[in-house]
């Protein structure tokens, strides 16, 4: 049963990831991305990482995907009616090359088989979410804050780029 669930989530994740890149319509890409994120959460459940599965669903499938669709509606992109990109072969070749590179990196990694520094007894006593929270907000606090600043800058940049010029803006540019 576990093997069947793993095979299902893996295959759907691969197909949804390919469709996220290959589909032409941005809303269809968003739906394929939602499918990908939900099935990756299913893979986290198989690894007994329920906290990461819930974070995947709430943060990525919920907030980030809504932000993505909001930016799409804000930019008001007009596209033609094709389903797949015209450069599908190039995208497929690049995806296969990147997957091959990642496979080579994983196989030759000196960190394969290493375990975390927290003993299992501590994690089981305090809980997984507590251990993850302590690790994020102590050892990785600077990186966590930098990501927040980058996301805020991306939102402000999207709003500035999507803003339609008013007549007052065009009058100020001419003067």
Backbone bond lengths (Angstrom), bond angles and torsions (degrees), N, CA, C in turn:
res aa  C-N    CA-C-N  psi(-1)  N-CA   C-N-CA  omega(-1)  CA-C   N-CA-C  phi
1 X - - - 1.463 - - 1.528 110.70 -
2 X 1.333 116.10 -43.15 1.459 119.77 -179.93 1.519 110.53 -65.98
3 X 1.323 116.58 -39.88 1.459 120.49 178.69 1.528 111.47 -64.59
4 X 1.311 117.28 -39.04 1.470 120.69 177.81 1.528 110.91 -65.85
5 X 1.338 117.08 -42.13 1.466 120.75 178.10 1.530 111.11 -65.07
6 X 1.329 116.36 -39.71 1.456 120.57 177.21 1.524 110.90 -63.67
7 X 1.341 116.44 -45.44 1.463 119.98 179.75 1.522 110.90 -62.68
8 X 1.338 116.87 -42.01 1.462 120.72 179.08 1.531 111.17 -62.15
9 X 1.328 116.52 -51.42 1.474 119.93 -178.37 1.524 111.25 -63.90
10 X 1.299 117.53 -38.11 1.461 120.88 -179.47 1.521 111.27 -66.90
11 X 1.319 116.82 -48.78 1.463 119.93 -178.59 1.526 111.94 -64.71
12 X 1.324 117.11 -43.24 1.465 119.62 179.12 1.530 110.32 -66.40
13 X 1.333 118.01 -36.11 1.465 120.84 177.61 1.524 110.95 -64.37
14 X 1.321 116.82 -41.91 1.466 119.93 179.67 1.525 110.66 -65.54
15 X 1.333 117.19 -45.46 1.467 120.73 -179.77 1.528 110.57 -65.56
16 X 1.334 117.10 -42.60 1.468 119.87 -179.55 1.530 111.13 -67.45
17 X 1.331 118.01 -36.76 1.458 120.34 175.88 1.512 111.67 -64.28
18 X 1.334 117.07 -40.41 1.463 120.45 176.67 1.526 110.58 -64.22
19 X 1.343 117.63 -44.16 1.460 120.67 -179.89 1.522 112.08 -67.12
20 X 1.327 117.82 -30.98 1.461 120.40 177.08 1.521 110.66 -60.62
21 X 1.306 116.94 -36.97 1.465 121.04 -179.81 1.519 111.53 -85.52
22 X 1.332 117.92 -34.27 1.459 120.87 -169.54 1.523 114.56 -89.11
23 X 1.324 118.83 -25.42 1.464 119.77 -177.71 1.520 111.03 -70.87
24 X 1.318 115.66 147.02 1.466 121.37 -176.70 1.532 111.98 -87.27
25 X 1.311 117.57 -39.09 1.463 121.52 -177.85 1.529 109.53 -75.63
26 X 1.336 118.40 124.90 1.472 120.24 -177.42 1.526 114.11 -63.28
27 X 1.319 117.87 -31.40 1.468 119.60 178.67 1.526 110.06 -70.48
28 X 1.335 117.09 -38.86 1.464 119.61 175.82 1.523 110.55 -65.03
29 X 1.322 116.91 -36.14 1.473 120.33 175.11 1.524 110.54 -62.25
30 X 1.320 117.09 -39.50 1.463 120.81 178.10 1.516 112.23 -64.32
31 X 1.333 117.14 -38.77 1.465 120.53 178.27 1.530 110.14 -67.92
32 X 1.337 116.57 -40.36 1.466 119.31 176.72 1.528 110.54 -64.76
33 X 1.337 117.26 -37.29 1.461 120.65 176.84 1.521 111.34 -65.41
34 X 1.321 117.60 -38.98 1.461 121.20 176.10 1.532 110.76 -61.25
35 X 1.326 116.53 -43.40 1.462 120.50 177.31 1.522 110.87 -61.14
36 X 1.322 116.21 -42.90 1.466 120.75 178.17 1.520 111.49 -60.77
37 X 1.316 117.45 -47.77 1.461 120.92 -177.11 1.532 111.89 -65.04
38 X 1.315 117.38 -38.35 1.462 119.70 179.29 1.531 111.55 -68.10
39 X 1.316 117.21 -36.83 1.465 118.97 179.75 1.532 111.66 -76.19
40 X 1.310 117.90 -29.06 1.467 119.69 172.58 1.528 109.43 -66.41
41 X 1.331 117.12 -36.24 1.463 119.76 174.56 1.522 110.61 -62.57
42 X 1.322 117.24 -36.69 1.466 120.17 175.03 1.519 112.19 -62.82
43 X 1.323 116.91 -37.22 1.469 119.86 175.85 1.528 111.44 -66.27
44 X 1.335 116.97 -35.47 1.462 119.80 176.00 1.532 110.90 -64.22
45 X 1.327 117.06 -37.48 1.464 120.07 177.72 1.530 110.09 -62.90
46 X 1.332 116.64 -38.52 1.470 119.47 177.39 1.522 112.19 -63.33
47 X 1.314 117.50 -28.34 1.464 121.82 179.48 1.534 112.06 -87.25
48 X 1.331 117.25 8.73 1.466 123.24 -177.19 1.525 111.91 60.37
49 X 1.321 116.51 33.19 1.468 122.41 176.97 1.524 108.08 -112.05
50 X 1.321 115.68 68.36 1.454 120.48 -175.87 1.515 112.12 -64.02
51 X 1.348 116.89 -34.06 1.463 120.21 178.32 1.527 110.66 -61.73
52 X 1.323 116.98 -46.10 1.459 119.87 178.67 1.524 111.77 -65.45
53 X 1.318 117.54 -34.15 1.464 120.46 177.30 1.532 110.42 -63.87
54 X 1.331 116.72 -43.53 1.455 119.50 179.20 1.533 111.63 -68.72
55 X 1.330 117.18 -38.02 1.468 120.40 175.60 1.518 109.78 -63.19
56 X 1.317 116.91 -40.68 1.465 121.56 178.18 1.517 110.56 -59.71
57 X 1.311 117.42 -43.74 1.459 120.84 -177.92 1.519 111.25 -73.34
58 X 1.333 117.46 -47.04 1.458 120.14 -174.74 1.519 111.88 -72.37
59 X 1.327 116.73 -49.44 1.468 119.71 -174.39 1.515 111.65 -79.28
60 X 1.319 116.98 -53.42 1.459 119.07 -173.18 1.522 112.25 -81.47
61 X 1.330 117.78 -54.81 1.455 119.82 -178.02 1.526 111.23 -70.36
62 X 1.320 117.28 -26.79 1.454 119.97 179.33 1.511 112.52 -90.38
63 X 1.311 116.65 -73.62 1.465 120.93 -169.52 1.523 113.50 -72.77
64 X 1.308 118.57 -49.28 1.457 120.82 -175.26 1.519 110.84 -67.28
65 X 1.326 118.35 -40.11 1.459 120.40 179.22 1.520 111.65 -68.53
66 X 1.322 117.88 -36.69 1.467 120.49 174.97 1.526 110.09 -64.90
67 X 1.318 117.43 -40.37 1.462 120.82 176.21 1.522 110.55 -62.51
68 X 1.316 117.52 -41.70 1.466 122.04 177.96 1.528 110.85 -60.67
69 X 1.327 117.05 -48.00 1.463 119.67 179.17 1.522 111.95 -66.75
70 X 1.329 118.02 -34.26 1.458 121.59 176.52 1.527 110.73 -62.88
71 X 1.316 116.80 -43.32 1.471 120.43 178.53 1.516 110.10 -66.03
72 X 1.321 118.37 -38.01 1.463 120.48 176.85 1.522 111.41 -61.25
73 X 1.323 116.48 -44.23 1.461 119.30 178.77 1.523 111.15 -68.83
74 X 1.312 117.07 -33.37 1.452 120.98 179.74 1.521 111.31 -68.77
75 X 1.339 117.11 -38.24 1.457 121.16 -179.43 1.524 112.40 -77.64
76 X 1.338 118.00 -21.68 1.462 123.09 177.27 1.521 111.21 53.01
77 X 1.326 116.71 59.45 1.454 122.21 -178.70 1.519 110.41 -75.79
78 X 1.313 115.84 133.95 1.461 121.32 174.64 1.521 107.67 -106.46
79 X 1.339 116.46 124.09 1.460 120.33 -179.51 1.516 109.18 -126.13
80 X 1.329 115.44 162.92 1.450 119.14 175.20 1.523 109.32 -80.21
81 X 1.300 116.85 -179.84 1.459 121.38 -168.09 1.531 114.69 -94.72
82 X 1.316 119.26 15.35 1.463 120.36 177.33 1.522 109.78 -73.38
83 X 1.328 115.73 150.34 1.465 119.50 -179.89 1.522 112.16 -88.41
84 X 1.334 117.69 -39.95 1.447 121.21 -176.97 1.524 110.12 -114.13
85 X 1.316 116.61 155.46 1.452 121.45 177.44 1.523 110.44 -64.30
86 X 1.312 116.01 154.26 1.461 119.81 178.45 1.530 110.95 -74.02
87 X 1.318 117.55 -21.39 1.468 122.13 179.99 1.523 110.90 -102.20
88 X 1.329 116.18 43.39 1.459 121.14 -176.13 1.532 111.89 -63.10
89 X 1.324 117.53 -38.65 1.468 120.14 -179.33 1.524 110.91 -64.68
90 X 1.315 117.19 -40.34 1.461 120.90 178.14 1.531 111.38 -65.01
91 X 1.319 116.85 -41.89 1.463 121.18 178.52 1.525 110.20 -63.98
92 X 1.326 116.85 -42.32 1.451 120.82 -179.99 1.528 111.35 -65.16
93 X 1.327 117.07 -41.73 1.461 120.97 177.78 1.532 110.74 -62.93
94 X 1.332 117.27 -43.85 1.461 120.43 179.26 1.527 111.03 -64.02
95 X 1.326 117.42 -39.19 1.467 120.56 179.59 1.529 111.05 -65.41
96 X 1.318 116.98 -42.00 1.467 120.24 178.68 1.526 110.28 -66.07
97 X 1.338 117.27 -40.02 1.469 120.70 179.24 1.527 110.94 -64.93
98 X 1.315 117.50 -42.50 1.468 120.81 179.91 1.532 110.34 -66.50
99 X 1.326 117.39 -41.34 1.469 120.15 177.75 1.522 110.93 -63.32
100 X 1.332 116.99 -38.79 1.458 120.16 176.90 1.517 111.86 -63.89
101 X 1.319 116.80 -43.27 1.468 120.88 177.19 1.525 111.20 -61.00
102 X 1.332 116.90 -44.88 1.464 120.41 179.31 1.528 111.25 -63.08
103 X 1.321 116.48 -39.09 1.457 119.60 177.62 1.520 111.10 -63.18
104 X 1.328 117.54 -42.47 1.461 120.68 177.01 1.528 111.59 -63.27
105 X 1.340 117.00 -39.03 1.463 120.18 178.34 1.523 111.88 -66.39
106 X 1.325 116.54 -39.78 1.461 120.06 -179.05 1.525 110.55 -68.34
107 X 1.324 116.54 -42.13 1.469 119.93 -178.69 1.528 110.73 -65.47
108 X 1.330 117.60 -39.91 1.461 120.70 -177.10 1.519 114.61 -93.10
109 X 1.326 118.23 11.90 1.455 121.09 -176.81 1.530 111.51 -71.87
110 X 1.332 116.68 134.30 1.465 118.08 176.10 1.526 112.63 -76.77
111 X 1.333 117.42 -7.74 1.462 121.06 -177.47 1.520 113.03 -96.95
112 X 1.312 118.38 3.92 1.457 119.27 -178.35 1.529 109.76 -68.71
113 X 1.304 115.14 132.41 1.460 120.32 178.95 1.520 114.30 89.72
114 X 1.331 119.10 -6.14 1.463 120.62 178.77 1.521 109.95 -77.46
115 X 1.306 116.13 146.93 1.462 121.07 179.43 1.516 109.17 -110.50
116 X 1.337 115.44 164.45 1.453 121.32 179.73 1.519 112.17 -67.71
117 X 1.325 115.68 169.75 1.463 119.88 -176.05 1.523 113.40 -87.64
118 X 1.335 118.78 -8.96 1.462 121.00 179.35 1.523 109.45 -88.11
119 X 1.336 117.83 128.39 1.465 119.10 177.96 1.531 111.20 -67.37
120 X 1.311 115.47 152.49 1.465 120.72 -176.39 1.526 111.68 -62.86
121 X 1.321 117.26 -32.01 1.464 120.02 -178.84 1.528 111.16 -64.42
122 X 1.336 116.18 -39.86 1.467 120.20 -179.56 1.524 110.28 -67.15
123 X 1.320 116.06 -42.18 1.465 119.82 -179.94 1.525 110.42 -65.04
124 X 1.323 117.12 -41.88 1.455 119.86 179.70 1.522 112.11 -69.23
125 X 1.342 117.36 -32.60 1.461 120.38 -178.97 1.526 111.14 -72.70
126 X 1.327 117.41 -47.88 1.460 121.18 -175.63 1.522 113.50 -89.32
127 X 1.303 118.18 -24.01 1.460 121.47 -178.52 1.525 110.88 105.08
128 X 1.317 114.76 153.06 1.454 120.92 -176.84 1.522 111.19 -68.47
129 X 1.321 117.29 -42.48 1.470 119.53 -177.73 1.529 111.11 -65.40
130 X 1.329 117.37 -35.67 1.465 120.14 176.65 1.525 111.02 -64.53
131 X 1.333 116.19 -43.94 1.467 119.96 -179.83 1.523 111.29 -64.59
132 X 1.333 117.07 -41.12 1.470 120.34 178.47 1.521 110.25 -65.99
133 X 1.331 117.40 -42.60 1.466 120.95 179.45 1.518 112.71 -62.48
134 X 1.317 117.18 -43.53 1.467 120.55 178.23 1.525 110.15 -62.95
135 X 1.318 117.07 -41.85 1.467 120.82 -179.49 1.536 111.00 -65.48
136 X 1.337 116.91 -44.74 1.471 119.72 -178.32 1.522 111.24 -65.65
137 X 1.331 116.82 -47.11 1.462 119.74 -172.51 1.518 113.66 -88.66
138 X 1.328 118.22 6.44 1.466 119.72 172.85 1.522 110.34 -117.11
139 X 1.325 117.13 -61.67 1.464 120.31 -175.51 1.521 113.17 -79.65
140 X 1.335 117.62 -31.55 1.464 121.35 -173.77 1.520 112.77 -116.97
141 X 1.318 117.95 29.16 1.463 120.60 -177.42 1.521 112.03 -66.48
142 X 1.325 118.33 -41.66 1.467 120.97 -179.39 1.526 110.79 -62.47
143 X 1.322 117.88 -45.21 1.457 120.76 179.37 1.529 111.02 -64.01
144 X 1.314 116.89 -38.10 1.459 122.28 178.56 1.531 110.36 -62.53
145 X 1.312 117.50 -43.28 1.465 121.67 179.35 1.531 111.40 -69.69
146 X 1.322 117.35 -38.28 1.473 120.61 179.18 1.522 110.50 -63.57
147 X 1.325 117.77 -40.45 1.461 120.63 177.18 1.525 110.48 -62.42
148 X 1.325 117.37 -39.33 1.463 120.61 176.95 1.516 112.46 -61.74
149 X 1.334 117.06 -41.11 1.467 120.88 177.98 1.525 110.43 -66.17
150 X 1.338 117.65 -41.48 1.469 120.84 178.82 1.523 111.18 -62.65
151 X 1.331 117.44 -43.23 1.460 120.05 179.40 1.522 111.54 -64.96
152 X 1.332 117.42 -38.80 1.458 120.25 176.80 1.525 110.84 -64.13
153 X 1.319 117.33 -42.30 1.464 120.53 176.89 1.511 112.29 -63.60
154 X 1.332 117.95 -36.67 1.462 121.13 178.64 1.522 111.16 -66.28
155 X 1.318 117.20 -39.53 1.461 120.60 178.93 1.521 110.35 -66.58
156 X 1.327 117.30 -45.19 1.469 120.61 178.92 1.527 110.31 -63.03
157 X 1.329 117.64 -41.42 1.461 120.98 177.88 1.510 112.36 -63.06
158 X 1.329 118.32 -39.95 1.458 121.20 178.21 1.518 111.32 -65.25
159 X 1.314 116.74 -38.38 1.466 119.86 179.03 1.522 110.39 -67.90
160 X 1.320 117.74 -41.16 1.467 120.96 179.36 1.520 110.68 -65.44
161 X 1.329 117.41 -41.63 1.459 120.22 179.86 1.522 112.65 -69.45
162 X 1.322 117.20 -32.05 1.458 120.52 -176.67 1.525 113.08 -86.53
163 X 1.313 117.51 -10.35 1.459 120.93 -177.15 1.525 109.16 -66.74
164 X 1.333 115.59 127.46 1.458 119.39 177.28 1.528 108.57 -84.26
165 X 1.326 116.75 135.89 1.463 118.66 -178.26 1.527 111.44 -68.97
166 X 1.314 115.62 137.71 1.456 121.02 177.02 1.520 109.05 -94.09
167 X 1.304 116.07 175.84 1.470 119.31 -179.50 1.522 110.91 -66.53
168 X 1.330 118.16 -32.34 1.472 120.64 177.79 1.516 110.22 -66.17
169 X 1.330 118.17 -37.04 1.462 121.50 178.33 1.520 111.38 -65.98
170 X 1.321 117.18 -42.20 1.464 119.67 -179.77 1.523 111.34 -70.61
171 X 1.337 118.63 -32.20 1.460 121.71 178.17 1.540 110.17 -68.43
172 X 1.347 117.30 -38.13 1.463 121.02 179.51 1.525 110.98 -68.27
173 X 1.307 117.94 -32.12 1.466 120.23 179.64 1.530 111.53 -72.53
174 X 1.321 116.39 -33.98 1.466 119.31 -179.18 1.501 112.29 -74.05
175 X 1.316 117.67 -26.97 1.474 120.58 -176.27 1.502 113.20 -79.11
